[in-house]
Amino acid sequence: MIKKYSGLANKELTVAYKKLSKDLDRAYSRALGEAERMADAMEEHKPSNIKKLEKLDEDVNSLQMELDAIGMLKTGRFC
């Protein structure tokens, strides 16, 4: 993940960070909305819906990891 952004300047990292942050917010909202819809319809335990929620969770986690990678490159702090 970090290799993808390693050659960018600080300004470019800031732009990438803001874009990914918006993408993460959208993905999180989409996942939360879908989970609430399933819960309201009492359908959250269906295997197909569990797979949908797992996929949405993977998307959110992937975006969060990218965002963390950019943050580490910007600050120079690697955990």
mmCIF file as gemmi writes it, N, C-alpha and C atoms, coordinates in Angstrom:
data_model
loop_
_atom_site.group_PDB
_atom_site.id
_atom_site.type_symbol
_atom_site.label_atom_id
_atom_site.label_alt_id
_atom_site.label_comp_id
_atom_site.label_asym_id
_atom_site.label_entity_id
_atom_site.label_seq_id
_atom_site.pdbx_PDB_ins_code
_atom_site.Cartn_x
_atom_site.Cartn_y
_atom_site.Cartn_z
_atom_site.occupancy
_atom_site.B_iso_or_equiv
_atom_site.pdbx_formal_charge
_atom_site.auth_seq_id
_atom_site.auth_asym_id
_atom_site.pdbx_PDB_model_num
ATOM 1 N N . MET Axp A 1 ? 0.812 -1.177 0 1 0 ? 1 A 1
ATOM 2 C CA . MET Axp A 1 ? 0 0 0 1 0 ? 1 A 1
ATOM 3 C C . MET Axp A 1 ? 0.868 1.259 0 1 0 ? 1 A 1
ATOM 4 N N . ILE Axp A 2 ? 1.895 1.254 0.826 1 0 ? 2 A 1
ATOM 5 C CA . ILE Axp A 2 ? 2.733 2.439 0.952 1 0 ? 2 A 1
ATOM 6 C C . ILE Axp A 2 ? 3.515 2.68 -0.34 1 0 ? 2 A 1
ATOM 7 N N . LYS Axp A 3 ? 3.925 1.628 -1.028 1 0 ? 3 A 1
ATOM 8 C CA . LYS Axp A 3 ? 4.679 1.781 -2.268 1 0 ? 3 A 1
ATOM 9 C C . LYS Axp A 3 ? 3.879 2.563 -3.309 1 0 ? 3 A 1
ATOM 10 N N . LYS Axp A 4 ? 2.569 2.422 -3.266 1 0 ? 4 A 1
ATOM 11 C CA . LYS Axp A 4 ? 1.691 3.106 -4.218 1 0 ? 4 A 1
ATOM 12 C C . LYS Axp A 4 ? 1.828 4.624 -4.102 1 0 ? 4 A 1
ATOM 13 N N . TYR Axp A 5 ? 2.082 5.122 -2.917 1 0 ? 5 A 1
ATOM 14 C CA . TYR Axp A 5 ? 2.124 6.559 -2.665 1 0 ? 5 A 1
ATOM 15 C C . TYR Axp A 5 ? 3.519 7.092 -2.335 1 0 ? 5 A 1
ATOM 16 N N . SER Axp A 6 ? 4.532 6.25 -2.319 1 0 ? 6 A 1
ATOM 17 C CA . SER Axp A 6 ? 5.838 6.65 -1.796 1 0 ? 6 A 1
ATOM 18 C C . SER Axp A 6 ? 6.526 7.763 -2.585 1 0 ? 6 A 1
ATOM 19 N N . GLY Axp A 7 ? 6.262 7.932 -3.868 1 0 ? 7 A 1
ATOM 20 C CA . GLY Axp A 7 ? 6.948 8.948 -4.648 1 0 ? 7 A 1
ATOM 21 C C . GLY Axp A 7 ? 6.256 10.296 -4.672 1 0 ? 7 A 1
ATOM 22 N N . LEU Axp A 8 ? 5.134 10.414 -4.009 1 0 ? 8 A 1
ATOM 23 C CA . LEU Axp A 8 ? 4.367 11.654 -4.076 1 0 ? 8 A 1
ATOM 24 C C . LEU Axp A 8 ? 4.895 12.704 -3.112 1 0 ? 8 A 1
ATOM 25 N N . ALA Axp A 9 ? 4.775 13.956 -3.526 1 0 ? 9 A 1
ATOM 26 C CA . ALA Axp A 9 ? 5.146 15.07 -2.656 1 0 ? 9 A 1
ATOM 27 C C . ALA Axp A 9 ? 4.06 15.281 -1.605 1 0 ? 9 A 1
ATOM 28 N N . ASN Axp A 10 ? 4.363 16.081 -0.605 1 0 ? 10 A 1
ATOM 29 C CA . ASN Axp A 10 ? 3.439 16.299 0.504 1 0 ? 10 A 1
ATOM 30 C C . ASN Axp A 10 ? 2.086 16.846 0.027 1 0 ? 10 A 1
ATOM 31 N N . LYS Axp A 11 ? 2.109 17.775 -0.929 1 0 ? 11 A 1
ATOM 32 C CA . LYS Axp A 11 ? 0.86 18.35 -1.444 1 0 ? 11 A 1
ATOM 33 C C . LYS Axp A 11 ? 0.022 17.28 -2.142 1 0 ? 11 A 1
ATOM 34 N N . GLU Axp A 12 ? 0.683 16.435 -2.928 1 0 ? 12 A 1
ATOM 35 C CA . GLU Axp A 12 ? -0.027 15.344 -3.609 1 0 ? 12 A 1
ATOM 36 C C . GLU Axp A 12 ? -0.587 14.346 -2.607 1 0 ? 12 A 1
ATOM 37 N N . LEU Axp A 13 ? 0.159 14.093 -1.535 1 0 ? 13 A 1
ATOM 38 C CA . LEU Axp A 13 ? -0.334 13.199 -0.489 1 0 ? 13 A 1
ATOM 39 C C . LEU Axp A 13 ? -1.573 13.783 0.183 1 0 ? 13 A 1
ATOM 40 N N . THR Axp A 14 ? -1.576 15.103 0.369 1 0 ? 14 A 1
ATOM 41 C CA . THR Axp A 14 ? -2.73 15.76 0.982 1 0 ? 14 A 1
ATOM 42 C C . THR Axp A 14 ? -3.961 15.603 0.103 1 0 ? 14 A 1
ATOM 43 N N . VAL Axp A 15 ? -3.793 15.784 -1.197 1 0 ? 15 A 1
ATOM 44 C CA . VAL Axp A 15 ? -4.914 15.629 -2.133 1 0 ? 15 A 1
ATOM 45 C C . VAL Axp A 15 ? -5.419 14.188 -2.118 1 0 ? 15 A 1
ATOM 46 N N . ALA Axp A 16 ? -4.494 13.23 -2.157 1 0 ? 16 A 1
ATOM 47 C CA . ALA Axp A 16 ? -4.875 11.812 -2.121 1 0 ? 16 A 1
ATOM 48 C C . ALA Axp A 16 ? -5.57 11.476 -0.806 1 0 ? 16 A 1
ATOM 49 N N . TYR Axp A 17 ? -5.078 12.041 0.292 1 0 ? 17 A 1
ATOM 50 C CA . TYR Axp A 17 ? -5.665 11.788 1.61 1 0 ? 17 A 1
ATOM 51 C C . TYR Axp A 17 ? -7.102 12.3 1.664 1 0 ? 17 A 1
ATOM 52 N N . LYS Axp A 18 ? -7.338 13.507 1.149 1 0 ? 18 A 1
ATOM 53 C CA . LYS Axp A 18 ? -8.69 14.075 1.158 1 0 ? 18 A 1
ATOM 54 C C . LYS Axp A 18 ? -9.637 13.254 0.298 1 0 ? 18 A 1
ATOM 55 N N . LYS Axp A 19 ? -9.167 12.816 -0.872 1 0 ? 19 A 1
ATOM 56 C CA . LYS Axp A 19 ? -10.014 12.002 -1.755 1 0 ? 19 A 1
ATOM 57 C C . LYS Axp A 19 ? -10.362 10.672 -1.09 1 0 ? 19 A 1
ATOM 58 N N . LEU Axp A 20 ? -9.359 10.017 -0.528 1 0 ? 20 A 1
ATOM 59 C CA . LEU Axp A 20 ? -9.61 8.739 0.135 1 0 ? 20 A 1
ATOM 60 C C . LEU Axp A 20 ? -10.5 8.907 1.357 1 0 ? 20 A 1
ATOM 61 N N . SER Axp A 21 ? -10.354 10.017 2.041 1 0 ? 21 A 1
ATOM 62 C CA . SER Axp A 21 ? -11.187 10.277 3.202 1 0 ? 21 A 1
ATOM 63 C C . SER Axp A 21 ? -12.662 10.373 2.798 1 0 ? 21 A 1
ATOM 64 N N . LYS Axp A 22 ? -12.923 11.07 1.701 1 0 ? 22 A 1
ATOM 65 C CA . LYS Axp A 22 ? -14.307 11.173 1.199 1 0 ? 22 A 1
ATOM 66 C C . LYS Axp A 22 ? -14.817 9.808 0.755 1 0 ? 22 A 1
ATOM 67 N N . ASP Axp A 23 ? -13.968 9.043 0.053 1 0 ? 23 A 1
ATOM 68 C CA . ASP Axp A 23 ? -14.357 7.698 -0.386 1 0 ? 23 A 1
ATOM 69 C C . ASP Axp A 23 ? -14.67 6.804 0.808 1 0 ? 23 A 1
ATOM 70 N N . LEU Axp A 24 ? -13.874 6.925 1.86 1 0 ? 24 A 1
ATOM 71 C CA . LEU Axp A 24 ? -14.089 6.132 3.07 1 0 ? 24 A 1
ATOM 72 C C . LEU Axp A 24 ? -15.407 6.514 3.738 1 0 ? 24 A 1
ATOM 73 N N . ASP Axp A 25 ? -15.689 7.802 3.815 1 0 ? 25 A 1
ATOM 74 C CA . ASP Axp A 25 ? -16.953 8.247 4.401 1 0 ? 25 A 1
ATOM 75 C C . ASP Axp A 25 ? -18.145 7.698 3.622 1 0 ? 25 A 1
ATOM 76 N N . ARG Axp A 26 ? -18.044 7.735 2.296 1 0 ? 26 A 1
ATOM 77 C CA . ARG Axp A 26 ? -19.137 7.206 1.463 1 0 ? 26 A 1
ATOM 78 C C . ARG Axp A 26 ? -19.3 5.7 1.663 1 0 ? 26 A 1
ATOM 79 N N . ALA Axp A 27 ? -18.189 4.978 1.67 1 0 ? 27 A 1
ATOM 80 C CA . ALA Axp A 27 ? -18.246 3.521 1.835 1 0 ? 27 A 1
ATOM 81 C C . ALA Axp A 27 ? -18.813 3.159 3.206 1 0 ? 27 A 1
ATOM 82 N N . TYR Axp A 28 ? -18.399 3.896 4.227 1 0 ? 28 A 1
ATOM 83 C CA . TYR Axp A 28 ? -18.902 3.636 5.577 1 0 ? 28 A 1
ATOM 84 C C . TYR Axp A 28 ? -20.405 3.914 5.647 1 0 ? 28 A 1
ATOM 85 N N . SER Axp A 29 ? -20.843 5.013 5.054 1 0 ? 29 A 1
ATOM 86 C CA . SER Axp A 29 ? -22.272 5.348 5.048 1 0 ? 29 A 1
ATOM 87 C C . SER Axp A 29 ? -23.077 4.305 4.293 1 0 ? 29 A 1
ATOM 88 N N . ARG Axp A 30 ? -22.525 3.851 3.153 1 0 ? 30 A 1
ATOM 89 C CA . ARG Axp A 30 ? -23.213 2.829 2.357 1 0 ? 30 A 1
ATOM 90 C C . ARG Axp A 30 ? -23.338 1.532 3.153 1 0 ? 30 A 1
ATOM 91 N N . ALA Axp A 31 ? -22.264 1.131 3.828 1 0 ? 31 A 1
ATOM 92 C CA . ALA Axp A 31 ? -22.29 -0.097 4.616 1 0 ? 31 A 1
ATOM 93 C C . ALA Axp A 31 ? -23.264 0.018 5.784 1 0 ? 31 A 1
ATOM 94 N N . LEU Axp A 32 ? -23.239 1.147 6.457 1 0 ? 32 A 1
ATOM 95 C CA . LEU Axp A 32 ? -24.142 1.35 7.587 1 0 ? 32 A 1
ATOM 96 C C . LEU Axp A 32 ? -25.598 1.375 7.137 1 0 ? 32 A 1
ATOM 97 N N . GLY Axp A 33 ? -25.866 2.057 6.037 1 0 ? 33 A 1
ATOM 98 C CA . GLY Axp A 33 ? -27.226 2.112 5.501 1 0 ? 33 A 1
ATOM 99 C C . GLY Axp A 33 ? -27.745 0.744 5.105 1 0 ? 33 A 1
ATOM 100 N N . GLU Axp A 34 ? -26.888 -0.028 4.467 1 0 ? 34 A 1
ATOM 101 C CA . GLU Axp A 34 ? -27.279 -1.385 4.059 1 0 ? 34 A 1
ATOM 102 C C . GLU Axp A 34 ? -27.543 -2.266 5.278 1 0 ? 34 A 1
ATOM 103 N N . ALA Axp A 35 ? -26.709 -2.162 6.29 1 0 ? 35 A 1
ATOM 104 C CA . ALA Axp A 35 ? -26.899 -2.949 7.508 1 0 ? 35 A 1
ATOM 105 C C . ALA Axp A 35 ? -28.195 -2.559 8.214 1 0 ? 35 A 1
ATOM 106 N N . GLU Axp A 36 ? -28.473 -1.269 8.268 1 0 ? 36 A 1
ATOM 107 C CA . GLU Axp A 36 ? -29.716 -0.816 8.898 1 0 ? 36 A 1
ATOM 108 C C . GLU Axp A 36 ? -30.934 -1.288 8.118 1 0 ? 36 A 1
ATOM 109 N N . ARG Axp A 37 ? -30.843 -1.242 6.785 1 0 ? 37 A 1
ATOM 110 C CA . ARG Axp A 37 ? -31.955 -1.704 5.955 1 0 ? 37 A 1
ATOM 111 C C . ARG Axp A 37 ? -32.23 -3.191 6.19 1 0 ? 37 A 1
ATOM 112 N N . MET Axp A 38 ? -31.154 -3.97 6.268 1 0 ? 38 A 1
ATOM 113 C CA . MET Axp A 38 ? -31.308 -5.409 6.505 1 0 ? 38 A 1
ATOM 114 C C . MET Axp A 38 ? -31.88 -5.667 7.892 1 0 ? 38 A 1
ATOM 115 N N . ALA Axp A 39 ? -31.436 -4.907 8.86 1 0 ? 39 A 1
ATOM 116 C CA . ALA Axp A 39 ? -31.938 -5.094 10.226 1 0 ? 39 A 1
ATOM 117 C C . ALA Axp A 39 ? -33.416 -4.739 10.31 1 0 ? 39 A 1
ATOM 118 N N . ASP Axp A 40 ? -33.813 -3.667 9.639 1 0 ? 40 A 1
ATOM 119 C CA . ASP Axp A 40 ? -35.219 -3.279 9.636 1 0 ? 40 A 1
ATOM 120 C C . ASP Axp A 40 ? -36.097 -4.337 8.982 1 0 ? 40 A 1
ATOM 121 N N . ALA Axp A 41 ? -35.567 -4.987 7.96 1 0 ? 41 A 1
ATOM 122 C CA . ALA Axp A 41 ? -36.324 -6.02 7.249 1 0 ? 41 A 1
ATOM 123 C C . ALA Axp A 41 ? -36.121 -7.403 7.871 1 0 ? 41 A 1
ATOM 124 N N . MET Axp A 42 ? -35.362 -7.472 8.978 1 0 ? 42 A 1
ATOM 125 C CA . MET Axp A 42 ? -35.079 -8.74 9.657 1 0 ? 42 A 1
ATOM 126 C C . MET Axp A 42 ? -34.408 -9.739 8.714 1 0 ? 42 A 1
ATOM 127 N N . GLU Axp A 43 ? -33.522 -9.251 7.861 1 0 ? 43 A 1
ATOM 128 C CA . GLU Axp A 43 ? -32.864 -10.099 6.867 1 0 ? 43 A 1
ATOM 129 C C . GLU Axp A 43 ? -31.355 -10.207 7.068 1 0 ? 43 A 1
ATOM 130 N N . GLU Axp A 44 ? -30.839 -9.7 8.182 1 0 ? 44 A 1
ATOM 131 C CA . GLU Axp A 44 ? -29.39 -9.652 8.34 1 0 ? 44 A 1
ATOM 132 C C . GLU Axp A 44 ? -28.746 -11.019 8.535 1 0 ? 44 A 1
ATOM 133 N N . HIS Axp A 45 ? -29.527 -12.056 8.796 1 0 ? 45 A 1
ATOM 134 C CA . HIS Axp A 45 ? -28.949 -13.375 9.038 1 0 ? 45 A 1
ATOM 135 C C . HIS Axp A 45 ? -28.945 -14.276 7.81 1 0 ? 45 A 1
ATOM 136 N N . LYS Axp A 46 ? -29.449 -13.783 6.694 1 0 ? 46 A 1
ATOM 137 C CA . LYS Axp A 46 ? -29.407 -14.575 5.461 1 0 ? 46 A 1
ATOM 138 C C . LYS Axp A 46 ? -27.965 -14.661 4.97 1 0 ? 46 A 1
ATOM 139 N N . PRO Axp A 47 ? -27.548 -15.835 4.508 1 0 ? 47 A 1
ATOM 140 C CA . PRO Axp A 47 ? -26.165 -16.001 4.04 1 0 ? 47 A 1
ATOM 141 C C . PRO Axp A 47 ? -25.765 -14.996 2.946 1 0 ? 47 A 1
ATOM 142 N N . SER Axp A 48 ? -26.661 -14.711 2.016 1 0 ? 48 A 1
ATOM 143 C CA . SER Axp A 48 ? -26.314 -13.768 0.948 1 0 ? 48 A 1
ATOM 144 C C . SER Axp A 48 ? -26.113 -12.36 1.506 1 0 ? 48 A 1
ATOM 145 N N . ASN Axp A 49 ? -26.878 -11.99 2.5 1 0 ? 49 A 1
ATOM 146 C CA . ASN Axp A 49 ? -26.733 -10.669 3.103 1 0 ? 49 A 1
ATOM 147 C C . ASN Axp A 49 ? -25.479 -10.584 3.966 1 0 ? 49 A 1
ATOM 148 N N . ILE Axp A 50 ? -25.128 -11.688 4.593 1 0 ? 50 A 1
ATOM 149 C CA . ILE Axp A 50 ? -23.887 -11.716 5.374 1 0 ? 50 A 1
ATOM 150 C C . ILE Axp A 50 ? -22.698 -11.487 4.443 1 0 ? 50 A 1
ATOM 151 N N . LYS Axp A 51 ? -22.737 -12.11 3.262 1 0 ? 51 A 1
ATOM 152 C CA . LYS Axp A 51 ? -21.66 -11.918 2.287 1 0 ? 51 A 1
ATOM 153 C C . LYS Axp A 51 ? -21.613 -10.467 1.809 1 0 ? 51 A 1
ATOM 154 N N . LYS Axp A 52 ? -22.772 -9.858 1.599 1 0 ? 52 A 1
ATOM 155 C CA . LYS Axp A 52 ? -22.808 -8.448 1.199 1 0 ? 52 A 1
ATOM 156 C C . LYS Axp A 52 ? -22.172 -7.565 2.26 1 0 ? 52 A 1
ATOM 157 N N . LEU Axp A 53 ? -22.533 -7.813 3.499 1 0 ? 53 A 1
ATOM 158 C CA . LEU Axp A 53 ? -21.979 -7.012 4.59 1 0 ? 53 A 1
ATOM 159 C C . LEU Axp A 53 ? -20.475 -7.235 4.751 1 0 ? 53 A 1
ATOM 160 N N . GLU Axp A 54 ? -20.028 -8.473 4.56 1 0 ? 54 A 1
ATOM 161 C CA . GLU Axp A 54 ? -18.599 -8.754 4.629 1 0 ? 54 A 1
ATOM 162 C C . GLU Axp A 54 ? -17.846 -8.026 3.52 1 0 ? 54 A 1
ATOM 163 N N . LYS Axp A 55 ? -18.419 -7.987 2.322 1 0 ? 55 A 1
ATOM 164 C CA . LYS Axp A 55 ? -17.793 -7.283 1.199 1 0 ? 55 A 1
ATOM 165 C C . LYS Axp A 55 ? -17.713 -5.786 1.495 1 0 ? 55 A 1
ATOM 166 N N . LEU Axp A 56 ? -18.791 -5.209 2.008 1 0 ? 56 A 1
ATOM 167 C CA . LEU Axp A 56 ? -18.783 -3.794 2.362 1 0 ? 56 A 1
ATOM 168 C C . LEU Axp A 56 ? -17.752 -3.516 3.457 1 0 ? 56 A 1
ATOM 169 N N . ASP Axp A 57 ? -17.633 -4.428 4.414 1 0 ? 57 A 1
ATOM 170 C CA . ASP Axp A 57 ? -16.655 -4.285 5.483 1 0 ? 57 A 1
ATOM 171 C C . ASP Axp A 57 ? -15.227 -4.34 4.928 1 0 ? 57 A 1
ATOM 172 N N . GLU Axp A 58 ? -14.989 -5.235 3.982 1 0 ? 58 A 1
ATOM 173 C CA . GLU Axp A 58 ? -13.675 -5.33 3.348 1 0 ? 58 A 1
ATOM 174 C C . GLU Axp A 58 ? -13.337 -4.041 2.608 1 0 ? 58 A 1
ATOM 175 N N . ASP Axp A 59 ? -14.325 -3.46 1.919 1 0 ? 59 A 1
ATOM 176 C CA . ASP Axp A 59 ? -14.103 -2.208 1.205 1 0 ? 59 A 1
ATOM 177 C C . ASP Axp A 59 ? -13.714 -1.092 2.168 1 0 ? 59 A 1
ATOM 178 N N . VAL Axp A 60 ? -14.437 -0.993 3.274 1 0 ? 60 A 1
ATOM 179 C CA . VAL Axp A 60 ? -14.15 0.036 4.274 1 0 ? 60 A 1
ATOM 180 C C . VAL Axp A 60 ? -12.756 -0.185 4.864 1 0 ? 60 A 1
ATOM 181 N N . ASN Axp A 61 ? -12.423 -1.426 5.202 1 0 ? 61 A 1
ATOM 182 C CA . ASN Axp A 61 ? -11.11 -1.726 5.775 1 0 ? 61 A 1
ATOM 183 C C . ASN Axp A 61 ? -9.972 -1.41 4.805 1 0 ? 61 A 1
ATOM 184 N N . SER Axp A 62 ? -10.174 -1.72 3.537 1 0 ? 62 A 1
ATOM 185 C CA . SER Axp A 62 ? -9.158 -1.446 2.53 1 0 ? 62 A 1
ATOM 186 C C . SER Axp A 62 ? -8.911 0.053 2.401 1 0 ? 62 A 1
ATOM 187 N N . LEU Axp A 63 ? -9.981 0.823 2.348 1 0 ? 63 A 1
ATOM 188 C CA . LEU Axp A 63 ? -9.838 2.279 2.262 1 0 ? 63 A 1
ATOM 189 C C . LEU Axp A 63 ? -9.178 2.84 3.515 1 0 ? 63 A 1
ATOM 190 N N . GLN Axp A 64 ? -9.521 2.288 4.668 1 0 ? 64 A 1
ATOM 191 C CA . GLN Axp A 64 ? -8.915 2.761 5.914 1 0 ? 64 A 1
ATOM 192 C C . GLN Axp A 64 ? -7.418 2.479 5.935 1 0 ? 64 A 1
ATOM 193 N N . MET Axp A 65 ? -7.016 1.319 5.429 1 0 ? 65 A 1
ATOM 194 C CA . MET Axp A 65 ? -5.597 0.987 5.388 1 0 ? 65 A 1
ATOM 195 C C . MET Axp A 65 ? -4.842 1.927 4.454 1 0 ? 65 A 1
ATOM 196 N N . GLU Axp A 66 ? -5.447 2.259 3.31 1 0 ? 66 A 1
ATOM 197 C CA . GLU Axp A 66 ? -4.807 3.202 2.39 1 0 ? 66 A 1
ATOM 198 C C . GLU Axp A 66 ? -4.67 4.57 3.037 1 0 ? 66 A 1
ATOM 199 N N . LEU Axp A 67 ? -5.725 4.992 3.718 1 0 ? 67 A 1
ATOM 200 C CA . LEU Axp A 67 ? -5.708 6.288 4.393 1 0 ? 67 A 1
ATOM 201 C C . LEU Axp A 67 ? -4.623 6.314 5.466 1 0 ? 67 A 1
ATOM 202 N N . ASP Axp A 68 ? -4.494 5.235 6.216 1 0 ? 68 A 1
ATOM 203 C CA . ASP Axp A 68 ? -3.449 5.139 7.237 1 0 ? 68 A 1
ATOM 204 C C . ASP Axp A 68 ? -2.055 5.182 6.606 1 0 ? 68 A 1
ATOM 205 N N . ALA Axp A 69 ? -1.899 4.515 5.458 1 0 ? 69 A 1
ATOM 206 C CA . ALA Axp A 69 ? -0.605 4.506 4.769 1 0 ? 69 A 1
ATOM 207 C C . ALA Axp A 69 ? -0.218 5.918 4.344 1 0 ? 69 A 1
ATOM 208 N N . ILE Axp A 70 ? -1.161 6.658 3.805 1 0 ? 70 A 1
ATOM 209 C CA . ILE Axp A 70 ? -0.881 8.033 3.396 1 0 ? 70 A 1
ATOM 210 C C . ILE Axp A 70 ? -0.546 8.879 4.618 1 0 ? 70 A 1
ATOM 211 N N . GLY Axp A 71 ? -1.286 8.688 5.69 1 0 ? 71 A 1
ATOM 212 C CA . GLY Axp A 71 ? -1.016 9.424 6.918 1 0 ? 71 A 1
ATOM 213 C C . GLY Axp A 71 ? 0.387 9.152 7.445 1 0 ? 71 A 1
ATOM 214 N N . MET Axp A 72 ? 0.815 7.901 7.376 1 0 ? 72 A 1
ATOM 215 C CA . MET Axp A 72 ? 2.166 7.563 7.824 1 0 ? 72 A 1
ATOM 216 C C . MET Axp A 72 ? 3.219 8.209 6.941 1 0 ? 72 A 1
ATOM 217 N N . LEU Axp A 73 ? 2.978 8.242 5.627 1 0 ? 73 A 1
ATOM 218 C CA . LEU Axp A 73 ? 3.934 8.874 4.732 1 0 ? 73 A 1
ATOM 219 C C . LEU Axp A 73 ? 4.011 10.377 4.975 1 0 ? 73 A 1
ATOM 220 N N . LYS Axp A 74 ? 2.867 10.982 5.241 1 0 ? 74 A 1
ATOM 221 C CA . LYS Axp A 74 ? 2.846 12.438 5.493 1 0 ? 74 A 1
ATOM 222 C C . LYS Axp A 74 ? 3.586 12.798 6.773 1 0 ? 74 A 1
ATOM 223 N N . THR Axp A 75 ? 3.386 12.012 7.81 1 0 ? 75 A 1
ATOM 224 C CA . THR Axp A 75 ? 3.992 12.338 9.087 1 0 ? 75 A 1
ATOM 225 C C . THR Axp A 75 ? 5.377 11.747 9.249 1 0 ? 75 A 1
ATOM 226 N N . GLY Axp A 76 ? 5.681 10.732 8.472 1 0 ? 76 A 1
ATOM 227 C CA . GLY Axp A 76 ? 6.972 10.059 8.608 1 0 ? 76 A 1
ATOM 228 C C . GLY Axp A 76 ? 7.011 9.098 9.781 1 0 ? 76 A 1
ATOM 229 N N . ARG Axp A 77 ? 5.844 8.815 10.347 1 0 ? 77 A 1
ATOM 230 C CA . ARG Axp A 77 ? 5.772 7.891 11.487 1 0 ? 77 A 1
ATOM 231 C C . ARG Axp A 77 ? 5.215 6.555 11.029 1 0 ? 77 A 1
ATOM 232 N N . PHE Axp A 78 ? 6.016 5.537 11.177 1 0 ? 78 A 1
ATOM 233 C CA . PHE Axp A 78 ? 5.594 4.204 10.797 1 0 ? 78 A 1
ATOM 234 C C . PHE Axp A 78 ? 5.471 3.361 12.048 1 0 ? 78 A 1
ATOM 235 N N . CYS Axp A 79 ? 4.284 2.829 12.264 1 0 ? 79 A 1
ATOM 236 C CA . CYS Axp A 79 ? 4.015 2.044 13.486 1 0 ? 79 A 1
ATOM 237 C C . CYS Axp A 79 ? 4.521 0.637 13.338 1 0 ? 79 A 1
